Amino acid sequence: VAPETTPAREWAEARPGSGTEHPNELPDTAHLSVERTFCFADLTGFTRYTRENGPHAAVALLEEFRAVSRDVAAKRGVRVAKWLGDGVMLVGTEPTPTIAWGGHMIDHFEDEVDINLRVGLATGHALLFEGDDYIGEPVNLAAKLCTVARPGQILASCDVADLPPWIRVRAVDKVDIRGVGPIEGIQHLVVAAR
């Protein structure tokens, strides 16, 4: 059974206090820091696909992407935090299930002729803002790693000691991130051949 990862549950677990205090006794939650794994995924080639196949095909593809994303997230115990057009942001309490989500999704879209997926992951402390949004360096890094990942590639700056056997480390490298500079130790992950 997948762990409960809804925003309300996460907020309740991270919140200081019991949640039943008098309004004057509520603790300050403006700076609530939580450790999470953040994942950004993006369909590559979607603009070209839309231009060549039309809006109806594009909508059908997005519907498939979102349905599969939700289903795989539920099975892996990670949470879809927000949709970003032809992309998605996910949040996991552990790196491995979040990485497995990325690998599962890349494997699913591998046979698509014009479409592939790229994924960026980072783990660290971020501010949980208003109970359902995250702000901080690992969020930004995951988004930027997704931007520089190649189609079919997962770039991860998190611990990958317990990878699923069907996901492999292709390389550990330095990646140059615009606005950040070079970052050492980025894992290049790929889905192993079937």
Backbone as CSV, one residue per row, in Angstrom:
resi,resn,N_x,N_y,N_z,CA_x,CA_y,CA_z,C_x,C_y,C_z
1,VAL,0.847,-1.177,0.000,0.000,0.000,0.000,0.891,1.237,0.000
2,ALA,0.598,2.145,-0.891,1.382,3.376,-1.010,1.149,4.259,0.209
3,PRO,2.189,4.962,0.658,2.009,5.870,1.794,1.088,7.027,1.435
4,GLU,0.415,7.545,2.444,-0.465,8.698,2.261,0.396,9.933,2.051
5,THR,0.251,10.586,0.898,1.092,11.749,0.598,0.270,12.950,0.158
6,THR,-0.992,13.016,0.556,-1.805,14.167,0.181,-1.289,15.410,0.897
7,PRO,-1.535,16.586,0.336,-1.035,17.808,0.968,-1.498,17.975,2.409
8,ALA,-2.767,17.683,2.708,-3.272,17.877,4.063,-2.531,16.978,5.044
9,ARG,-2.305,15.742,4.673,-1.583,14.809,5.544,-0.140,15.284,5.737
10,GLU,0.501,15.680,4.653,1.881,16.149,4.743,1.966,17.378,5.641
11,TRP,1.033,18.295,5.484,1.031,19.502,6.296,0.838,19.140,7.765
12,ALA,-0.074,18.226,8.046,-0.334,17.826,9.427,0.893,17.177,10.056
13,GLU,1.616,16.353,9.293,2.802,15.692,9.827,3.938,16.680,10.055
14,ALA,4.059,17.686,9.213,5.166,18.628,9.309,4.872,19.767,10.279
15,ARG,3.608,20.021,10.539,3.184,21.161,11.354,3.625,20.987,12.809
16,PRO,4.202,22.020,13.388,4.483,21.957,14.825,3.186,22.132,15.600
17,GLY,3.101,21.549,16.759,1.904,21.666,17.575,0.922,20.550,17.283
18,SER,-0.236,20.615,17.920,-1.227,19.550,17.785,-2.289,19.861,16.745
19,GLY,-2.420,21.120,16.356,-3.461,21.506,15.414,-4.750,21.913,16.088
20,THR,-4.790,21.823,17.416,-6.012,22.172,18.144,-5.817,23.363,19.084
21,GLU,-4.670,24.038,18.970,-4.366,25.152,19.865,-5.342,26.315,19.656
22,HIS,-5.443,27.140,20.690,-6.191,28.387,20.594,-5.530,29.236,19.507
23,PRO,-6.290,30.040,18.759,-5.692,30.840,17.687,-4.475,31.661,18.122
24,ASN,-4.481,32.169,19.339,-3.339,32.959,19.818,-2.121,32.100,20.129
25,GLU,-2.301,30.783,20.240,-1.204,29.889,20.615,-0.643,29.107,19.431
26,LEU,-1.180,29.345,18.247,-0.689,28.598,17.090,0.775,28.920,16.827
27,PRO,1.594,27.899,16.590,3.001,28.161,16.273,3.143,28.748,14.877
28,ASP,4.227,29.481,14.671,4.517,30.071,13.368,4.903,28.963,12.397
29,THR,4.222,28.905,11.274,4.537,27.882,10.265,5.030,28.509,8.974
30,ALA,5.416,29.766,9.025,5.850,30.449,7.810,7.131,29.857,7.246
31,HIS,7.931,29.221,8.074,9.215,28.687,7.628,9.278,27.189,7.892
32,LEU,8.317,26.457,7.412,8.224,25.029,7.642,9.109,24.301,6.639
33,SER,10.211,23.728,7.106,11.160,23.054,6.223,10.920,21.549,6.259
34,VAL,10.835,20.942,5.078,10.659,19.495,4.969,11.699,18.950,3.998
35,GLU,12.151,17.719,4.240,13.073,17.080,3.307,12.256,16.210,2.363
36,ARG,12.419,16.429,1.070,11.667,15.710,0.048,12.544,15.493,-1.173
37,THR,12.082,14.602,-2.035,12.683,14.444,-3.359,11.736,15.090,-4.352
38,PHE,12.266,16.000,-5.140,11.476,16.735,-6.122,11.818,16.230,-7.509
39,CYS,10.799,16.083,-8.319,10.966,15.543,-9.665,10.203,16.424,-10.646
40,PHE,10.881,16.789,-11.714,10.235,17.473,-12.828,10.402,16.590,-14.052
41,ALA,9.332,16.438,-14.805,9.378,15.658,-16.043,8.708,16.466,-17.137
42,ASP,9.217,16.292,-18.344,8.768,17.095,-19.473,8.704,16.214,-20.711
43,LEU,7.609,16.319,-21.451,7.516,15.632,-22.741,8.370,16.390,-23.747
44,THR,9.328,15.720,-24.347,10.175,16.373,-25.349,9.563,16.169,-26.729
45,GLY,9.596,17.191,-27.531,9.032,17.125,-28.873,7.545,17.413,-28.932
46,PHE,6.963,17.888,-27.828,5.520,18.101,-27.795,5.076,19.231,-28.723
47,THR,5.846,20.300,-28.807,5.480,21.417,-29.689,5.454,20.953,-31.140
48,ARG,6.486,20.222,-31.548,6.536,19.696,-32.916,5.387,18.704,-33.149
49,TYR,5.137,17.846,-32.156,4.052,16.869,-32.255,2.715,17.582,-32.472
50,THR,2.481,18.647,-31.731,1.236,19.411,-31.861,1.126,20.040,-33.242
51,ARG,2.207,20.630,-33.711,2.212,21.269,-35.030,1.944,20.238,-36.133
52,GLU,2.552,19.063,-36.037,2.433,18.056,-37.092,1.152,17.234,-37.015
53,ASN,0.593,17.065,-35.806,-0.557,16.178,-35.640,-1.852,16.883,-35.269
54,GLY,-1.771,18.159,-34.943,-2.970,18.923,-34.635,-3.334,18.907,-33.165
55,PRO,-4.240,19.824,-32.790,-4.582,19.988,-31.379,-5.304,18.789,-30.765
56,HIS,-6.115,18.064,-31.556,-6.842,16.921,-30.987,-5.881,15.814,-30.582
57,ALA,-4.898,15.543,-31.424,-3.887,14.534,-31.086,-3.061,14.995,-29.891
58,ALA,-2.757,16.293,-29.827,-1.981,16.829,-28.705,-2.743,16.677,-27.392
59,VAL,-4.042,16.983,-27.416,-4.863,16.834,-26.214,-4.927,15.366,-25.797
60,ALA,-5.087,14.469,-26.754,-5.124,13.034,-26.438,-3.811,12.582,-25.802
61,LEU,-2.700,13.073,-26.324,-1.398,12.719,-25.760,-1.253,13.262,-24.338
62,LEU,-1.665,14.510,-24.121,-1.598,15.077,-22.771,-2.500,14.324,-21.800
63,GLU,-3.676,13.929,-22.260,-4.566,13.144,-21.402,-3.911,11.826,-21.013
64,GLU,-3.262,11.166,-21.978,-2.550,9.917,-21.678,-1.411,10.179,-20.692
65,PHE,-0.624,11.212,-20.959,0.503,11.549,-20.087,0.038,11.772,-18.650
66,ARG,-1.013,12.543,-18.486,-1.494,12.841,-17.136,-2.110,11.621,-16.462
67,ALA,-2.866,10.838,-17.208,-3.472,9.636,-16.622,-2.401,8.642,-16.184
68,VAL,-1.422,8.409,-17.040,-0.347,7.471,-16.698,0.487,8.036,-15.546
69,SER,0.766,9.338,-15.571,1.531,9.970,-14.482,0.846,9.767,-13.139
70,ARG,-0.468,10.026,-13.097,-1.228,9.857,-11.850,-1.220,8.408,-11.388
71,ASP,-1.454,7.487,-12.322,-1.516,6.067,-11.985,-0.175,5.572,-11.444
72,VAL,0.900,5.901,-12.135,2.231,5.455,-11.711,2.611,6.120,-10.386
73,ALA,2.274,7.391,-10.217,2.567,8.081,-8.954,1.861,7.387,-7.790
74,ALA,0.599,7.034,-7.972,-0.144,6.350,-6.912,0.486,4.997,-6.586
75,LYS,0.895,4.276,-7.606,1.516,2.961,-7.387,2.887,3.073,-6.728
76,ARG,3.600,4.152,-6.991,4.963,4.325,-6.462,4.983,5.061,-5.121
77,GLY,3.869,5.648,-4.719,3.833,6.367,-3.448,4.420,7.760,-3.514
78,VAL,4.333,8.385,-4.693,4.749,9.781,-4.833,3.520,10.609,-5.193
79,ARG,3.634,11.918,-5.088,2.470,12.778,-5.287,2.694,13.743,-6.434
80,VAL,1.694,13.836,-7.300,1.708,14.870,-8.334,1.434,16.187,-7.622
81,ALA,2.413,17.090,-7.661,2.263,18.383,-6.984,1.573,19.398,-7.878
82,LYS,1.960,19.413,-9.171,1.310,20.347,-10.095,1.616,19.956,-11.530
83,TRP,0.712,20.318,-12.405,0.892,20.120,-13.843,1.501,21.375,-14.428
84,LEU,2.382,21.189,-15.390,3.096,22.306,-16.009,2.970,22.203,-17.522
85,GLY,1.767,22.328,-18.042,1.552,22.182,-19.485,1.858,20.765,-19.911
86,ASP,2.950,20.571,-20.675,3.343,19.223,-21.092,4.368,18.628,-20.124
87,GLY,4.347,19.109,-18.893,5.243,18.600,-17.861,4.516,18.442,-16.543
88,VAL,5.263,17.960,-15.551,4.685,17.706,-14.242,5.766,17.863,-13.178
89,MET,5.333,18.274,-11.990,6.193,18.295,-10.813,5.644,17.278,-9.835
90,LEU,6.531,16.409,-9.331,6.148,15.417,-8.334,6.978,15.595,-7.081
91,VAL,6.444,15.094,-5.967,7.139,15.159,-4.691,7.079,13.784,-4.051
92,GLY,8.229,13.325,-3.583,8.299,12.053,-2.880,8.993,12.219,-1.545
93,THR,8.662,11.348,-0.615,9.326,11.388,0.684,10.653,10.646,0.650
94,GLU,10.875,9.820,-0.362,12.115,9.062,-0.537,12.564,9.167,-1.990
95,PRO,13.875,9.131,-2.253,14.351,9.232,-3.638,13.985,8.036,-4.516
96,THR,14.114,6.814,-3.994,13.990,5.631,-4.847,12.629,5.503,-5.530
97,PRO,11.503,5.637,-4.823,10.221,5.553,-5.533,10.034,6.675,-6.555
98,THR,10.608,7.833,-6.270,10.494,8.958,-7.197,11.306,8.680,-8.456
99,ILE,12.505,8.113,-8.285,13.318,7.697,-9.431,12.591,6.613,-10.218
100,ALA,11.975,5.667,-9.505,11.236,4.589,-10.174,10.076,5.159,-10.990
101,TRP,9.417,6.215,-10.488,8.363,6.863,-11.269,8.948,7.355,-12.587
102,GLY,10.087,8.055,-12.522,10.710,8.582,-13.734,11.073,7.483,-14.715
103,GLY,11.669,6.408,-14.216,12.024,5.288,-15.084,10.811,4.629,-15.706
104,HIS,9.768,4.461,-14.918,8.521,3.862,-15.402,7.924,4.704,-16.529
105,MET,7.918,6.016,-16.326,7.345,6.905,-17.335,8.185,6.932,-18.608
106,ILE,9.501,6.956,-18.473,10.371,6.921,-19.654,10.145,5.628,-20.414
107,ASP,10.046,4.519,-19.695,9.796,3.229,-20.334,8.452,3.237,-21.068
108,HIS,7.446,3.836,-20.452,6.113,3.886,-21.071,6.127,4.649,-22.395
109,PHE,6.829,5.770,-22.428,6.821,6.610,-23.630,7.949,6.285,-24.604
110,GLU,8.757,5.282,-24.298,9.896,4.943,-25.153,9.480,4.554,-26.567
111,ASP,8.345,3.905,-26.707,7.909,3.433,-28.021,7.192,4.497,-28.844
112,GLU,6.936,5.664,-28.255,6.310,6.749,-29.009,7.305,7.263,-30.050
113,VAL,6.857,7.425,-31.277,7.756,7.811,-32.363,8.284,9.230,-32.184
114,ASP,7.420,10.171,-31.884,7.807,11.584,-31.864,7.964,12.172,-30.464
115,ILE,7.701,11.382,-29.432,7.659,11.920,-28.075,8.555,11.090,-27.164
116,ASN,9.205,11.763,-26.265,9.960,11.087,-25.223,9.828,11.922,-23.961
117,LEU,10.447,11.462,-22.908,10.350,12.138,-21.625,11.752,12.398,-21.098
118,ARG,11.934,13.512,-20.428,13.180,13.777,-19.714,12.819,14.140,-18.281
119,VAL,13.720,13.796,-17.357,13.402,13.900,-15.938,14.584,14.500,-15.179
120,GLY,14.289,15.385,-14.234,15.286,15.920,-13.312,14.829,15.700,-11.885
121,LEU,15.754,15.250,-11.028,15.429,14.965,-9.627,16.456,15.589,-8.701
122,ALA,15.995,16.056,-7.549,16.891,16.558,-6.507,16.228,16.336,-5.152
123,THR,17.050,16.040,-4.167,16.571,15.835,-2.802,17.164,16.904,-1.903
124,GLY,16.371,17.361,-0.957,16.870,18.328,0.012,15.735,18.975,0.774
125,HIS,16.099,19.926,1.607,15.110,20.649,2.401,14.546,21.819,1.600
126,ALA,13.228,21.958,1.678,12.528,23.061,1.025,11.443,23.555,1.971
127,LEU,11.007,24.771,1.741,9.910,25.313,2.533,8.593,24.797,1.987
128,LEU,7.779,24.252,2.873,6.419,23.865,2.519,5.578,25.117,2.707
129,PHE,5.073,25.648,1.598,4.406,26.944,1.602,2.910,26.756,1.424
130,GLU,2.126,27.269,2.359,0.668,27.208,2.332,0.153,25.785,2.199
131,GLY,0.928,24.829,2.661,0.464,23.451,2.735,0.529,22.639,1.469
132,ASP,0.798,23.269,0.315,0.791,22.468,-0.911,1.790,22.937,-1.962
133,ASP,2.701,23.819,-1.590,3.703,24.277,-2.543,5.065,24.230,-1.869
134,TYR,6.102,24.134,-2.676,7.459,23.991,-2.157,8.353,25.063,-2.762
135,ILE,9.220,25.620,-1.922,10.127,26.672,-2.355,11.516,26.319,-1.842
136,GLY,12.504,26.372,-2.728,13.857,26.139,-2.262,14.783,25.598,-3.328
137,GLU,16.037,25.472,-2.942,17.090,25.056,-3.859,16.844,23.697,-4.517
138,PRO,16.426,22.649,-3.783,16.241,21.367,-4.476,15.117,21.405,-5.514
139,VAL,14.106,22.222,-5.278,13.021,22.370,-6.255,13.579,22.991,-7.534
140,ASN,14.324,24.073,-7.383,14.907,24.750,-8.546,15.900,23.857,-9.275
141,LEU,16.718,23.116,-8.521,17.708,22.245,-9.144,17.036,21.136,-9.942
142,ALA,15.997,20.520,-9.391,15.288,19.462,-10.124,14.718,20.004,-11.430
143,ALA,14.141,21.196,-11.389,13.583,21.801,-12.606,14.679,22.072,-13.630
144,LYS,15.814,22.575,-13.174,16.913,22.886,-14.098,17.545,21.617,-14.659
145,LEU,17.644,20.560,-13.847,18.173,19.287,-14.351,17.255,18.707,-15.419
146,CYS,15.951,18.851,-15.243,15.008,18.393,-16.266,15.242,19.140,-17.569
147,THR,15.495,20.424,-17.473,15.707,21.243,-18.667,16.927,20.799,-19.462
148,VAL,17.995,20.379,-18.780,19.219,19.993,-19.494,19.303,18.497,-19.793
149,ALA,18.382,17.698,-19.255,18.386,16.254,-19.537,18.053,16.009,-21.006
150,ARG,18.633,14.957,-21.547,18.316,14.546,-22.914,17.044,13.696,-22.902
151,PRO,16.379,13.565,-24.031,15.209,12.688,-24.091,15.565,11.277,-23.618
152,GLY,14.715,10.721,-22.759,14.939,9.378,-22.238,15.924,9.316,-21.093
153,GLN,16.318,10.464,-20.554,17.348,10.500,-19.517,16.787,11.055,-18.214
154,ILE,17.287,10.504,-17.116,17.013,11.025,-15.783,18.321,11.608,-15.261
155,LEU,18.310,12.866,-14.854,19.451,13.478,-14.180,19.065,13.657,-12.720
156,ALA,19.881,13.092,-11.820,19.533,13.094,-10.400,20.689,13.596,-9.552
157,SER,20.370,14.464,-8.620,21.377,14.937,-7.670,21.103,14.365,-6.286
158,CYS,20.429,13.217,-6.241,20.091,12.606,-4.964,20.782,11.252,-4.833
159,ASP,20.739,10.696,-3.643,21.361,9.410,-3.364,20.671,8.321,-4.175
160,VAL,21.463,7.590,-4.940,20.893,6.532,-5.779,21.464,5.170,-5.396
161,ALA,21.774,4.987,-4.118,22.359,3.731,-3.652,21.394,2.560,-3.807
162,ASP,20.106,2.800,-3.701,19.115,1.724,-3.748,18.279,1.779,-5.016
163,LEU,18.930,1.879,-6.148,18.188,1.937,-7.411,17.453,0.634,-7.675
164,PRO,16.286,0.720,-8.293,15.650,-0.507,-8.768,16.584,-1.183,-9.779
165,PRO,16.572,-2.512,-9.868,17.513,-3.204,-10.756,17.321,-2.882,-12.231
166,TRP,16.198,-2.331,-12.606,15.930,-2.027,-14.008,16.303,-0.588,-14.382
167,ILE,16.912,0.130,-13.455,17.437,1.468,-13.739,18.935,1.445,-13.452
168,ARG,19.711,1.959,-14.384,21.173,1.911,-14.279,21.770,3.325,-14.238
169,VAL,22.919,3.428,-13.576,23.699,4.662,-13.611,24.589,4.581,-14.841
170,ARG,24.374,5.449,-15.781,25.211,5.482,-16.981,26.504,6.239,-16.699
171,ALA,26.421,7.312,-15.938,27.617,8.104,-15.635,27.346,8.977,-14.421
172,VAL,28.420,9.376,-13.768,28.377,10.397,-12.729,29.245,11.520,-13.263
173,ASP,28.679,12.690,-13.374,29.371,13.730,-14.114,29.120,15.098,-13.496
174,LYS,29.808,16.060,-14.042,29.578,17.464,-13.717,28.624,18.001,-14.782
175,VAL,27.584,18.683,-14.336,26.605,19.260,-15.258,26.604,20.766,-15.051
176,ASP,26.692,21.494,-16.150,26.679,22.952,-16.086,25.234,23.434,-16.169
177,ILE,24.781,24.096,-15.128,23.408,24.590,-15.038,23.428,26.104,-15.191
178,ARG,22.688,26.597,-16.169,22.619,28.039,-16.389,22.091,28.743,-15.141
179,GLY,22.783,29.768,-14.731,22.381,30.522,-13.557,22.899,29.947,-12.250
180,VAL,23.429,28.729,-12.293,23.951,28.074,-11.101,25.439,27.791,-11.253
181,GLY,25.818,27.326,-12.442,27.203,26.941,-12.697,27.345,25.433,-12.708
182,PRO,28.574,24.936,-12.692,28.784,23.488,-12.733,28.446,22.831,-11.395
183,ILE,27.788,21.680,-11.469,27.442,20.906,-10.279,28.047,19.519,-10.442
184,GLU,28.853,19.118,-9.477,29.510,17.810,-9.492,28.553,16.726,-9.001
185,GLY,28.822,15.501,-9.408,28.130,14.340,-8.861,26.723,14.105,-9.357
186,ILE,26.374,14.653,-10.493,25.035,14.421,-11.043,25.006,13.019,-11.663
187,GLN,24.020,12.240,-11.273,23.861,10.874,-11.772,23.066,10.907,-13.075
188,HIS,23.602,10.265,-14.105,22.885,10.089,-15.367,22.257,8.700,-15.312
189,LEU,20.948,8.636,-15.185,20.247,7.361,-15.034,19.493,7.023,-16.305
190,VAL,19.459,5.737,-16.632,18.721,5.262,-17.802,17.990,3.985,-17.433
191,VAL,16.915,3.723,-18.152,16.182,2.472,-17.990,16.960,1.395,-18.720
192,ALA,17.219,0.278,-18.038,17.981,-0.822,-18.633,17.203,-1.433,-19.787
193,ALA,17.936,-1.970,-20.751,17.300,-2.613,-21.907,16.422,-3.762,-21.433
194,ARG,15.299,-3.924,-22.113,14.369,-5.004,-21.739,14.896,-6.334,-22.185
